[in-house]
Amino acid sequence: MQRVDIAVLDDYADAALQLADWSALQAQGRVDVDTDHVDDVDQLVERLQPYGAVVLMRERTPFPAAVIDRLDRLRLIVTTGRRNPVIDLAAAARRGIVVSHTDASSSSTVELTWALILAHSRHLVDEVAALRSGGWQSTIGRDVAGATLGVLGLGRIGSRVAEVGRAFGMDVIAWSRTLTPERAASSGAAAVTFSELLSRSDVLTVHVPLNDGTRALLGAEELAAMKPDALLVNTSRGPIVDGAALRDALAAGRPGGAAVDVFDVEPPAADDPLVGIPRVLATPHLGYVTRGGMALFYRGAVEDVEAFLAGAPVRVLAAPDGPGSRP
């Protein structure tokens, strides 16, 4: 096996070395784990200059050409998860740098979606705080049984969220640009138009990927079309919902509340107004942060590096119109 020094970025919980066996790679080179986050491009490039391989945690650190082109020793980028839109794959291909991905668990995001729906519906954060302060039963919760669950994007995660909704006794409707009635029915949902999804949902949960077609998909007009007491849930990506429009809409009373695990900028600024709105339940992008999910990420990263060093890279992400496998 060749020697390579490896940098593992943005491991906030210091989990990489605990949840995967890096010993074979450590015998060949350094494995350095960074538990902080670097925004400045020059500082990031300076930090990464010694390394031949970099392991990214999802989209926490962007990897544009401005970074890739300045890392002379870099030969391999590993991203956790099946895709990473903040890596310039064309720049990596031009430099002859291999980009590999790992597998990912969908169950952790499904579970957090439902944790947010139920916690917001029953005012759990407020009630726990009140009880700890000596209070007792200060709110009235919302029933999910009999309510309408709207699923925006019925893919790998959205379909499982829909199935749980059916188990709770909800009427489930769904929309995406490519959704067929047959595909919706296989997950226990009814396919509807986008406008129907907005107007009929008591709980609207977002599960489409972020791309040019979904950025700001939910803006001021779409939010205004929702029910006044509807709950908007976003565990996908922050920019799918126009953040400024959401703040204004909540102030205007439509929708009635939001539960968000994702933001336009992560971590958000300390004074981000969305975090402080009383009718918003905000969590720090916990959808994929479980022991099982992180172990899958980091064990896959070790496999990717070992395969690359053995001369047979696996799970290679292709540049647009380039060779390689797609997730």
DACOR-V279273 format. One record per backbone hydrogen bond with DSSP energy under -1.0 kcal/mol. CO is the residue of the C=O (numbers start at 1). NH is the residue of the N-H. If there is no record, write none. Layout:
CO,NH
CO,NH
This chain:
5,52
5,53
6,32
7,55
8,34
10,12
11,14
15,19
22,26
23,27
25,28
25,29
30,6
32,8
34,11
40,44
41,45
42,46
43,47
44,48
48,51
52,75
52,76
53,7
54,78
55,9
56,58
56,80
57,60
63,88
64,67
64,68
65,69
67,70
68,71
75,98
76,54
77,100
78,56
81,102
84,87
86,63
87,89
88,92
89,93
90,94
91,95
92,97
93,96
98,77
99,317
100,79
106,110
107,111
108,112
109,113
110,114
111,115
112,116
113,117
114,118
115,119
116,120
117,121
118,122
119,124
120,123
121,142
123,127
124,128
125,129
126,130
127,131
128,132
130,135
131,134
144,147
147,171
148,202
148,203
149,173
150,205
151,153
151,175
152,207
155,159
157,161
158,162
159,163
160,164
161,165
162,166
163,167
164,168
165,170
166,169
169,146
171,149
172,190
173,151
174,192
175,153
176,179
180,184
181,185
182,186
184,187
184,189
185,188
190,174
193,197
194,198
195,199
196,200
197,201
202,231
203,150
204,233
205,152
211,214
211,215
214,217
218,242
219,223
220,224
223,226
227,230
230,256
230,257
231,204
232,259
233,206
234,261
237,240
238,241
239,216
240,218
242,246
243,247
244,248
245,249
246,250
247,251
248,252
249,254
257,232
258,281
259,234
260,283
261,285
269,272
272,275
277,280
279,258
281,260
283,285
286,289
288,290
290,294
291,295
292,296
293,297
294,298
295,299
296,300
297,301
298,302
299,303
300,304
301,305
302,306
303,307
304,308
305,309
306,310
307,312
308,311
315,101
319,322
